[in-house]
Amino acid sequence: MQYQRVAITEKAAEIVKQLKEKHGELIFHQSGGCCDGSAPMIFEAEDMYLDDSDFLLGQLEGVNYYMNQDQFDYWKYTHLTVDITEGRGSSFSLEIPLGLRFIIHSRVLTEEENAELNK
């Protein structure tokens, strides 16, 4: 069975689709504590600089989801689900002007997931 580290709710997926239509190619990056804490943020792909310290967790609605390696060391035993909620966050993420912000729901990986994902 193929396990995934990250998933998305239907409501959040709809917002991602809207943002892709408006902005084109996007990228998710989970911050490391600045602005909205450890929040998922979405940017136009060319606006986000990635380097060797950024870890690809997966893809949501065709959008790559990254986290810095330092953050990943804390989150690697956790499954993340991206959701959306009303309210303005304090980041530069593209959903903010809509009066929305992405949030994370997390749970500890099962033993099977951990064995597969953290080999």
ABEGO torsion letter per residue (X at the ends): XBBBABBBBAAAAAAAAAAAAAAEBBBBBBBAGBGAEBBBBBBBAAABBBBAABBBAEBBGGBBBBBBAAAAAAAAABBBBBBBBBEBBABABAAAAAGBBBBBBBBBBBAAAAAAAAX
